[in-house]
Amino acid sequence: MIFDNPIVTEIIPLEVFYPAEDYHRDYYARNPDQAYCQLVIRPKLEKFTQKFRDKLKKTAR
């Protein structure tokens, strides 16, 4: 079991969607050396990848 308690997030239909501005899209992929990416995003991605490795799609590298 991954979580100790049940997930209780309500899932409801989205009424309005506002897409991100172009400069926000793929920020990490375009700016991997930025401090925010190094200190905040990268550790979260590494933890996620380690915890859910068996559920991730295999990609060619």
C-alpha positions in Angstrom: 0.0 0.0 0.0 1.4 3.4 -1.0 -0.8 5.6 1.3 -1.7 5.0 4.9 -5.1 6.6 4.6 -7.7 6.5 1.8 -7.6 9.3 -0.8 -10.7 11.5 -0.4 -10.3 14.0 -3.2 -13.6 14.8 -4.8 -13.6 14.3 -8.6 -16.1 16.6 -10.4 -16.5 17.7 -14.0 -14.4 20.7 -15.0 -16.6 23.7 -15.9 -13.9 26.1 -17.3 -10.4 25.3 -18.4 -7.7 28.0 -18.8 -4.6 26.7 -20.6 -1.2 27.8 -19.4 0.6 30.5 -21.3 3.3 29.2 -23.7 6.2 30.2 -21.4 4.8 28.0 -18.6 4.4 24.9 -20.8 7.2 22.3 -20.6 9.1 24.7 -18.2 11.2 21.9 -16.6 12.1 20.4 -20.0 13.2 23.8 -21.3 14.9 25.0 -18.2 16.4 22.0 -16.3 19.4 24.0 -15.0 17.3 26.7 -13.4 17.6 26.7 -9.6 13.8 26.1 -9.1 14.0 23.0 -11.4 17.1 21.7 -9.6 15.9 22.3 -6.0 12.1 21.7 -6.3 11.0 19.9 -9.4 13.9 17.4 -9.9 13.7 15.8 -6.3 9.9 15.4 -6.7 10.3 13.7 -10.1 13.0 11.4 -8.8 10.9 10.4 -5.8 7.9 9.9 -8.1 9.9 7.8 -10.6 11.3 5.7 -7.8 8.0 5.1 -6.1 6.0 4.4 -9.3 8.7 2.9 -11.6 6.6 -0.2 -12.3 3.6 1.9 -13.4 5.5 4.2 -15.8 5.5 3.8 -19.5 8.8 2.5 -20.9 10.4 5.1 -23.3 13.3 4.8 -25.7 16.3 6.8 -24.7 
